[in-house]
Amino acid sequence: MTRIDAKFASLKEEGKKAFVSYIMAGDPDLETSLEVMKALPAAGVDIIELGVPFTDPMADGPTIQLAGQRALDGGQTLQKTLDMAAEFRKTDDTTPIVLMGYYNPIYSRGVDRFLEDAKAAGIDGLIVVDLPPEEDVELCIPAQAAGINFIRLATPTTDDKRLPKVLQNTSGFVYYVSVTGITGSQAAQATEVGPEVARIKAKTDLPVIVGFGITTPEAAKTIAGVADGCVVGSAIVKEIAEGKPVAEVLDFVKGLAGGAHSA
């Protein structure tokens, strides 16, 4: 059982939905992003998605693209991102960490070496947006063998024919992208999301978490109400981009978490 499995089991016992938050590693700088990361669990975050900055982030909207660029400009690397996770683990051994990014930095490092280092740093799951199920042998299957969950995205365009392939080797949870297009582009609608989540849950026992287009505590509550939880990324990254003090960013996160947990 991974930390992700354990977290969902404990949330289920408490009758609570999951709140997942995304931050970009190294944005606006390494020290600040680590400070935010360390404080996320106390702000109500159940699972942390840690973005790995990449030069060609095709699935990300402007907010997260700019965050990645700021991080790269500040010297953030895959190694420094793993170091952040290892530093976080010194004081928190229970909150799951999911690395989210693209395959190129992992491929450049070498899959075996990356998985060994990720496991040692306390990484629990991977979301690699540019590796389709047809490439599972590249990273997904080796990751599962190493005890790291491989989390797959399903979207409004994932039809019934495609869905079994997407779910085939997925573990931890399924990330349902509530809108078509890039991150931060439009608002998620529970009336549209609910039937899609039900369709996915009919095919898997995994929790289904909904992301993209959630910016307020009310939206977090509404979307979490039709799923097993929700993810907020761009809205949090935007707070950081505006240069708000860490305490203010965390207050914003706390409000979102409260919304999701009250669903």
VOBA-1610 file (N, C-alpha, C; in pm, whole numbers, padded with zeros to 5 digits, always signed):
BEGIN
Met+00084-00120+00000Met+00000+00000+00000Met+00087+00126+00000Thr+00065+00212-00095Thr+00143+00337-00101Thr+00081+00441-00008Arg+00150+00552+00010Arg+00093+00661+00092Arg-00037+00712+00031Ile-00046+00706-00103Ile-00169+00752-00170Ile-00286+00660-00133Asp-00263+00529-00140Asp-00367+00432-00103Asp-00409+00453+00043Ala-00309+00471+00130Ala-00336+00489+00273Ala-00416+00617+00298Lys-00384+00723+00225Lys-00454+00851+00242Lys-00601+00837+00203Phe-00628+00773+00089Phe-00767+00756+00048Phe-00844+00665+00143Ala-00776+00566+00197Ala-00841+00476+00294Ala-00881+00554+00419Ser-00792+00641+00467Ser-00823+00717+00589Ser-00930+00823+00562Leu-00929+00884+00445Leu-01033+00982+00410Leu-01170+00914+00403Lys-01170+00793+00347Lys-01295+00717+00336Lys-01352+00688+00475Glu-01264+00650+00567Glu-01306+00623+00705Glu-01367+00747+00770Glu-01309+00865+00737Glu-01356+00991+00794Glu-01478+01046+00719Gly-01511+00984+00606Gly-01622+01033+00525Gly-01591+01165+00457Lys-01463+01185+00423Lys-01421+01312+00363Lys-01373+01294+00220Lys-01389+01398+00141Lys-01335+01401+00006Lys-01190+01451+00011Ala-01113+01419-00092Ala-00971+01457-00094Ala-00952+01597-00152Phe-00860+01671-00093Phe-00818+01797-00154Phe-00672+01784-00195Val-00649+01800-00324Val-00515+01787-00381Val-00471+01924-00431Ser-00350+01965-00396Ser-00303+02095-00445Ser-00177+02077-00529Tyr-00165+02163-00628Tyr-00048+02162-00717Tyr+00032+02289-00694Ile+00164+02272-00683Ile+00255+02387-00689Ile+00370+02351-00783Met+00430+02453-00842Met+00547+02432-00928Met+00673+02438-00843Ala+00753+02332-00846Ala+00878+02330-00772Ala+00970+02443-00820Gly+01020+02521-00726Gly+01114+02627-00761Gly+01052+02760-00797Asp+00919+02771-00783Asp+00851+02897-00816Asp+00797+02962-00689Pro+00830+03089-00663Pro+00913+03179-00744Pro+01062+03154-00726Asp+01096+03078-00622Asp+01234+03035-00599Asp+01228+02909-00513Leu+01339+02842-00501Leu+01343+02714-00430Leu+01299+02727-00284Glu+01351+02830-00216Glu+01323+02845-00073Glu+01174+02870-00047Thr+01114+02960-00128Thr+00972+02991-00108Thr+00883+02872-00139Ser+00913+02802-00249Ser+00828+02689-00285Ser+00839+02577-00183Leu+00956+02560-00123Leu+00972+02458-00018Leu+00895+02500+00108Glu+00899+02629+00139Glu+00824+02681+00255Glu+00674+02656+00238Val+00624+02686+00117Val+00482+02662+00088Val+00452+02513+00098Met+00535+02432+00034Met+00512+02287+00032Met+00502+02230+00174Lys+00596+02270+00260Lys+00598+02217+00396Lys+00473+02254+00476Ala+00411+02367+00439Ala+00295+02414+00514Ala+00161+02368+00455Leu+00163+02305+00338Leu+00038+02265+00273Leu-00046+02167+00356Pro+00014+02063+00416Pro-00069+01970+00495Pro-00146+02039+00607Ala-00080+02133+00676Ala-00148+02205+00786Ala-00260+02294+00733Ala-00253+02330+00605Ala-00359+02411+00542Ala-00473+02324+00490Gly-00463+02192+00510Gly-00572+02103+00473Gly-00549+02022+00347Val-00428+02027+00294Val-00399+01952+00170Val-00374+01804+00202Asp-00444+01718+00129Asp-00431+01574+00152Asp-00320+01512+00068Ile-00306+01560-00055Ile-00204+01509-00148Ile-00140+01629-00217Ile-00007+01628-00227Ile+00064+01738-00293Ile+00109+01693-00432Glu+00070+01769-00533Glu+00125+01751-00667Glu+00236+01853-00683Leu+00353+01803-00713Leu+00471+01888-00726Leu+00512+01893-00873Gly+00498+02008-00933Gly+00530+02023-01074Gly+00680+02025-01099Val+00722+01954-01201Val+00863+01956-01243Val+00871+02050-01364Pro+00943+02163-01351Pro+00946+02258-01464Pro+01009+02197-01588Phe+00953+02232-01703Phe+00999+02179-01831Phe+00989+02288-01936Thr+01077+02283-02033Thr+01086+02390-02133Thr+00971+02392-02233Asp+00901+02279-02249Asp+00795+02273-02350Asp+00669+02211-02290Pro+00604+02283-02196Pro+00491+02224-02123Pro+00359+02235-02200Met+00337+02142-02292Met+00229+02154-02390Met+00088+02148-02330Ala+00071+02083-02214Ala-00063+02069-02157Ala-00098+02181-02059Asp-00001+02268-02033Asp-00021+02369-01931Asp-00065+02502-01990Gly-00153+02569-01918Gly-00196+02702-01958Gly-00093+02806-01920Pro-00119+02933-01953Pro-00020+03040-01931Pro+00029+03051-01787Thr-00061+03034-01689Thr-00022+03052-01549Thr+00086+02953-01509Ile+00066+02825-01543Ile+00163+02723-01503Ile+00286+02725-01595Gln+00266+02760-01721Gln+00382+02778-01810Gln+00477+02883-01755Leu+00422+02996-01714Leu+00505+03105-01660Leu+00573+03063-01529Ala+00501+02986-01448Ala+00560+02936-01323Ala+00680+02847-01353Gly+00664+02761-01452Gly+00774+02674-01493Gly+00893+02753-01545Gln+00863+02858-01619Gln+00971+02941-01674Gln+01045+03015-01562Arg+00970+03067-01466Arg+01034+03134-01351Arg+01124+03036-01277Ala+01073+02913-01257Ala+01151+02811-01186Ala+01278+02776-01262Leu+01266+02757-01394Leu+01384+02726-01476Leu+01484+02840-01474Asp+01432+02963-01483Asp+01520+03081-01479Asp+01595+03089-01347Gly+01532+03038-01242Gly+01595+03038-01109Gly+01686+02920-01085Gly+01699+02833-01187Gly+01793+02720-01175Gly+01731+02591-01124Gln+01598+02583-01122Gln+01532+02460-01075Gln+01557+02346-01173Thr+01585+02229-01120Thr+01611+02110-01200Thr+01531+01993-01143Leu+01532+01882-01214Leu+01470+01761-01163Leu+01534+01719-01031Gln+01668+01727-01025Gln+01738+01689-00902Gln+01696+01777-00784Lys+01687+01907-00808Lys+01647+01998-00700Lys+01503+01972-00657Thr+01420+01928-00751Thr+01281+01894-00718Thr+01276+01769-00630Leu+01357+01670-00664Leu+01367+01550-00579Leu+01423+01586-00441Asp+01518+01679-00439Asp+01575+01724-00311Asp+01470+01792-00225Met+01379+01868-00290Met+01268+01931-00217Met+01183+01826-00148Ala+01151+01721-00223Ala+01069+01613-00167Ala+01140+01547-00049Ala+01269+01523-00064Ala+01346+01459+00043Ala+01349+01548+00167Glu+01361+01679+00147Glu+01361+01774+00259Glu+01225+01774+00329Phe+01118+01771+00250Phe+00982+01766+00304Phe+00964+01640+00389Arg+01018+01529+00341Arg+01003+01400+00409Arg+01070+01396+00547Lys+01164+01488+00571Lys+01230+01489+00702Lys+01133+01520+00815Thr+01025+01592+00783Thr+00928+01629+00887Thr+00787+01576+00860Asp+00765+01514+00744Asp+00632+01462+00711Asp+00647+01332+00634Asp+00613+01222+00700Asp+00628+01092+00634Asp+00495+01033+00588Thr+00388+01113+00595Thr+00257+01057+00560Thr+00189+01123+00440Thr+00211+01253+00418Thr+00143+01321+00307Thr+00198+01274+00174Pro+00113+01222+00086Pro+00163+01173-00043Pro+00213+01288-00131Ile+00319+01259-00207Ile+00373+01354-00305Ile+00365+01289-00442Val+00302+01360-00535Val+00293+01315-00674Val+00374+01411-00760Leu+00471+01360-00832Leu+00544+01443-00928Leu+00463+01454-01055Met+00447+01577-01105Met+00370+01596-01228Met+00456+01670-01329Gly+00465+01614-01449Gly+00545+01680-01550Gly+00549+01601-01680Tyr+00664+01607-01744Tyr+00680+01551-01879Tyr+00793+01449-01878Tyr+00793+01365-01981Tyr+00883+01249-01982Tyr+01029+01285-02008Asn+01052+01393-02084Asn+01189+01422-02126Asn+01293+01427-02013Pro+01268+01502-01904Pro+01368+01504-01796Pro+01393+01368-01733Ile+01287+01285-01728Ile+01301+01150-01672Ile+01383+01062-01766Tyr+01351+01071-01894Tyr+01423+00994-01996Tyr+01570+01033-01998Ser+01597+01163-01987Ser+01736+01211-01990Ser+01816+01157-01871Arg+01748+01143-01758Arg+01815+01093-01638Arg+01834+00942-01646Gly+01743+00876-01717Gly+01742+00729-01722Gly+01634+00679-01628Val+01543+00599-01680Val+01425+00557-01602Val+01463+00485-01473Asp+01555+00390-01482Asp+01592+00313-01363Asp+01649+00402-01253Arg+01740+00490-01294Arg+01802+00580-01197Arg+01698+00676-01140Phe+01611+00727-01227Phe+01506+00819-01180Phe+01417+00752-01076Leu+01370+00632-01105Leu+01278+00564-01013Leu+01344+00534-00879Glu+01470+00496-00885Glu+01545+00470-00761Glu+01556+00597-00678Asp+01590+00708-00746Asp+01606+00836-00676Asp+01473+00891-00626Ala+01367+00873-00708Ala+01235+00921-00668Ala+01185+00847-00545Lys+01204+00716-00546Lys+01162+00634-00432Lys+01239+00677-00306Ala+01369+00698-00321Ala+01451+00739-00207Ala+01411+00877-00154Ala+01362+00964-00244Ala+01321+01099-00204Ala+01183+01102-00141Gly+01111+00990-00149Gly+00977+00983-00089Gly+00865+01020-00183Ile+00888+01002-00314Ile+00782+01026-00413Ile+00688+00906-00415Asp+00558+00934-00420Asp+00458+00827-00414Asp+00388+00800-00546Gly+00382+00901-00633Gly+00311+00884-00758Gly+00368+00972-00867Leu+00334+00938-00991Leu+00378+01014-01108Leu+00259+01044-01196Ile+00254+01168-01246Ile+00164+01203-01355Ile+00252+01257-01466Val+00261+01180-01574Val+00347+01218-01688Val+00256+01236-01807Val+00226+01361-01838Val+00113+01390-01928Val+00137+01354-02074Asp+00264+01338-02112Asp+00290+01310-02254Asp+00327+01164-02281Leu+00295+01075-02187Leu+00317+00931-02209Leu+00183+00860-02216Pro+00134+00826-02335Pro+00006+00758-02347Pro+00016+00612-02302Pro-00098+00545-02281Pro-00096+00405-02237Pro-00017+00313-02329Glu-00010+00349-02458Glu+00067+00267-02553Glu+00214+00260-02517Glu+00261+00355-02434Glu+00402+00360-02393Glu+00422+00311-02249Asp+00329+00234-02196Asp+00335+00192-02056Asp+00465+00122-02018Val+00521+00052-02113Val+00644-00023-02084Val+00761+00071-02055Glu+00753+00196-02106Glu+00861+00294-02087Glu+00880+00330-01940Leu+00769+00366-01874Leu+00779+00419-01738Leu+00671+00366-01644Cys+00548+00356-01693Cys+00436+00319-01607Cys+00460+00185-01537Ile+00489+00082-01612Ile+00505-00052-01554Ile+00629-00059-01463Pro+00745-00003-01505Pro+00859+00000-01413Pro+00830+00079-01284Ala+00753+00188-01295Ala+00719+00268-01176Ala+00637+00186-01078Gln+00535+00115-01131Gln+00451+00032-01044Gln+00537-00076-00975Ala+00630-00132-01051Ala+00718-00236-00995Ala+00805-00180-00883Ala+00836-00049-00893Ala+00920+00017-00792Ala+00837+00066-00672Gly+00704+00043-00677Gly+00617+00085-00567Gly+00571+00229-00577Ile+00575+00285-00697Ile+00530+00423-00720Ile+00405+00418-00808Asn+00299+00482-00762Asn+00174+00484-00840Asn+00193+00562-00969Phe+00128+00513-01075Phe+00128+00586-01202Phe-00016+00630-01227Ile-00037+00760-01223Ile-00171+00818-01228Ile-00198+00868-01368Arg-00308+00824-01423Arg-00341+00858-01561Arg-00451+00964-01567Leu-00449+01043-01670Leu-00553+01143-01693Leu-00662+01086-01784Ala-00788+01112-01748Ala-00901+01089-01837Ala-00963+01225-01866Thr-01018+01242-01983Thr-01069+01372-02024Thr-01211+01358-02081Pro-01278+01470-02108Pro-01411+01461-02169Pro-01411+01390-02304Thr-01295+01381-02367Thr-01287+01314-02498Thr-01245+01167-02487Thr-01224+01118-02363Thr-01191+00976-02343Thr-01321+00896-02352Asp-01347+00840-02469Asp-01475+00770-02487Asp-01469+00628-02430Asp-01583+00558-02437Asp-01593+00424-02376Asp-01498+00323-02440Lys-01461+00347-02563Lys-01368+00257-02630Lys-01226+00278-02578Arg-01192+00403-02550Arg-01057+00438-02506Arg-01036+00417-02356Leu-01143+00435-02277Leu-01133+00434-02131Leu-01063+00310-02073Pro-01098+00187-02115Pro-01030+00070-02057Pro-00879+00073-02076Lys-00834+00126-02188Lys-00690+00136-02215Lys-00625+00235-02117Val-00695+00346-02093Val-00644+00449-02001Val-00634+00393-01859Leu-00734+00312-01820Leu-00740+00261-01683Leu-00651+00139-01660Gln-00609+00076-01767Gln-00543-00055-01762Gln-00433-00067-01657Asn-00335+00022-01659Asn-00224+00013-01563Asn-00219+00130-01466Thr-00330+00202-01455Thr-00335+00317-01365Thr-00346+00270-01220Ser-00286+00343-01129Ser-00300+00312-00986Ser-00299+00441-00906Gly-00335+00432-00778Gly-00340+00551-00692Gly-00474+00621-00703Phe-00495+00690-00814Phe-00625+00749-00846Phe-00629+00784-00993Val-00748+00813-01041Val-00765+00861-01178Val-00786+01011-01171Tyr-00714+01084-01252Tyr-00726+01230-01257Tyr-00817+01264-01374Tyr-00938+01310-01342Tyr-01031+01348-01449Tyr-01017+01496-01479Val-00980+01526-01603Val-00965+01664-01650Val-01104+01714-01689Ser-01156+01810-01615Ser-01297+01846-01627Ser-01331+01928-01751Val-01231+01985-01815Val-01257+02068-01933Val-01162+02027-02045Thr-01200+02051-02167Thr-01109+02026-02277Thr-01016+02146-02290Gly-00892+02121-02329Gly-00797+02231-02346Gly-00691+02229-02238Ile-00627+02344-02219Ile-00513+02355-02128Ile-00557+02390-01987Thr-00464+02379-01891Thr-00494+02412-01752Thr-00532+02558-01739Gly-00620+02586-01642Gly-00655+02724-01611Gly-00738+02793-01716Ser-00802+02717-01806Ser-00867+02781-01921Ser-01013+02816-01900Gln-01088+02731-01829Gln-01231+02759-01810Gln-01279+02692-01682Ala-01399+02728-01640Ala-01451+02678-01513Ala-01512+02539-01528Ala-01488+02455-01427Ala-01548+02321-01424Ala-01694+02332-01384Gln-01779+02250-01444Gln-01922+02249-01413Gln-01962+02112-01358Ala-02015+02111-01237Ala-02051+01984-01172Ala-02155+01907-01252Thr-02245+01978-01319Thr-02350+01909-01396Thr-02291+01829-01512Glu-02179+01876-01564Glu-02112+01804-01673Glu-02015+01699-01618Val-01952+01732-01506Val-01849+01645-01449Val-01910+01520-01384Gly-02022+01537-01314Gly-02082+01427-01240Gly-02106+01301-01321Pro-02175+01310-01436Pro-02198+01190-01517Pro-02068+01127-01569Glu-01969+01209-01598Glu-01841+01157-01648Glu-01767+01080-01538Val-01769+01135-01417Val-01707+01065-01303Val-01777+00931-01281Ala-01909+00931-01287Ala-01986+00807-01269Ala-01950+00704-01376Arg-01930+00751-01498Arg-01893+00662-01609Arg-01757+00597-01583Ile-01662+00676-01532Ile-01528+00622-01502Ile-01536+00525-01383Lys-01610+00564-01280Lys-01618+00481-01158Lys-01687+00347-01185Ala-01767+00341-01290Ala-01830+00215-01327Ala-01728+00115-01382Lys-01610+00167-01420Lys-01507+00082-01481Lys-01385+00059-01392Thr-01380+00125-01276Thr-01262+00111-01190Thr-01300+00129-01044Asp-01223+00066-00955Asp-01242+00087-00810Asp-01157+00202-00759Leu-01074+00260-00844Leu-00985+00369-00802Leu-01065+00496-00773Pro-01017+00578-00679Pro-01080+00709-00660Pro-01065+00794-00786Val-01164+00877-00812Val-01159+00970-00925Val-01154+01112-00870Ile-01045+01181-00902Ile-01022+01318-00856Ile-01034+01411-00976Val-01102+01523-00958Val-01129+01614-01070Val-01043+01739-01060Gly-00979+01774-01171Gly-00898+01895-01175Gly-00928+01980-01297Phe-00869+02097-01303Phe-00884+02199-01408Phe-01011+02282-01380Gly-00998+02410-01379Gly-01113+02500-01373Gly-01176+02518-01237Ile-01102+02488-01128Ile-01155+02507-00992Ile-01076+02620-00926Thr-01146+02728-00888Thr-01075+02847-00840Thr-01126+02901-00707Thr-01239+02849-00659Thr-01298+02902-00535Thr-01336+02789-00440Pro-01352+02819-00310Pro-01398+02716-00216Pro-01533+02657-00257Glu-01620+02742-00311Glu-01753+02695-00354Glu-01741+02593-00468Ala-01653+02625-00564Ala-01631+02533-00677Ala-01567+02403-00628Ala-01474+02415-00533Ala-01408+02295-00477Ala-01512+02205-00411Lys-01607+02266-00338Lys-01712+02189-00272Lys-01804+02121-00374Thr-01844+02197-00475Thr-01937+02146-00575Thr-01876+02030-00654Ile-01751+02049-00697Ile-01686+01945-00779Ile-01651+01823-00693Ala-01599+01846-00571Ala-01568+01733-00483Ala-01695+01655-00450Gly-01809+01725-00452Gly-01936+01660-00422Gly-01978+01556-00523Val-01927+01565-00645Val-01963+01466-00749Val-01847+01372-00781Ala-01738+01381-00701Ala-01620+01296-00726Ala-01564+01252-00591Asp-01444+01196-00592Asp-01378+01157-00467Asp-01290+01268-00412Gly-01288+01379-00483Gly-01207+01493-00440Gly-01176+01582-00558Cys-01100+01686-00532Cys-01064+01778-00641Cys-00919+01824-00630Val-00869+01874-00743Val-00733+01928-00752Val-00742+02075-00788Val-00662+02156-00721Val-00649+02297-00762Val-00502+02325-00789Gly-00475+02381-00907Gly-00338+02413-00945Gly-00322+02559-00983Ser-00375+02595-01099Ser-00352+02730-01154Ser-00390+02841-01057Ala-00501+02824-00984Ala-00546+02930-00893Ala-00445+02953-00780Ile-00382+02844-00731Ile-00280+02857-00626Ile-00152+02917-00684Val-00113+02868-00802Val+00007+02918-00867Val-00006+03068-00897Lys-00127+03110-00930Lys-00153+03253-00958Lys-00129+03337-00833Glu-00172+03288-00718Glu-00148+03359-00592Glu+00001+03378-00568Ile+00078+03272-00596Ile+00223+03278-00579Ile+00283+03376-00679Ala+00233+03373-00804Ala+00284+03460-00910Ala+00262+03608-00878Glu+00155+03635-00806Glu+00124+03774-00770Glu+00212+03824-00656Gly+00300+03738-00608Gly+00395+03780-00504Gly+00335+03793-00366Lys+00223+03725-00344Lys+00158+03734-00213Lys+00244+03665-00107Pro+00240+03713+00016Pro+00315+03647+00123Pro+00271+03502+00138Val+00362+03418+00183Val+00333+03275+00197Val+00208+03253+00283Ala+00195+03330+00390Ala+00079+03315+00479Ala-00052+03340+00405Glu-00052+03437+00313Glu-00173+03467+00235Glu-00205+03354+00138Val-00101+03302+00075Val-00119+03189-00017Val-00180+03071+00058Leu-00129+03046+00177Leu-00177+02932+00256Leu-00320+02954+00304Asp-00358+03079+00333Asp-00497+03109+00370Asp-00590+03076+00253Phe-00544+03109+00132Phe-00622+03080+00012Phe-00640+02928-00004Val-00531+02855+00016Val-00534+02708+00007Val-00629+02651+00113Lys-00621+02707+00232Lys-00705+02660+00343Lys-00854+02673+00308Gly-00889+02784+00245Gly-01028+02804+00203Gly-01073+02700+00102Leu-00987+02672+00006Leu-01018+02571-00097Leu-01034+02432-00033Ala-00939+02399+00057Ala-00943+02270+00125Ala-01071+02256+00206Gly-01109+02364+00274Gly-01232+02364+00353Gly-01354+02337+00266Gly-01353+02397+00145Gly-01461+02373+00051Gly-01471+02226+00012Ala-01357+02169-00027Ala-01356+02028-00069Ala-01397+01936+00045His-01347+01965+00166His-01374+01877+00279His-01518+01888+00330Ser-01588+01995+00291Ser-01726+02010+00336Ser-01826+01948+00237Ala-01771+01891+00127Ala-01859+01832+00025Ala-01926+01707+00078
//
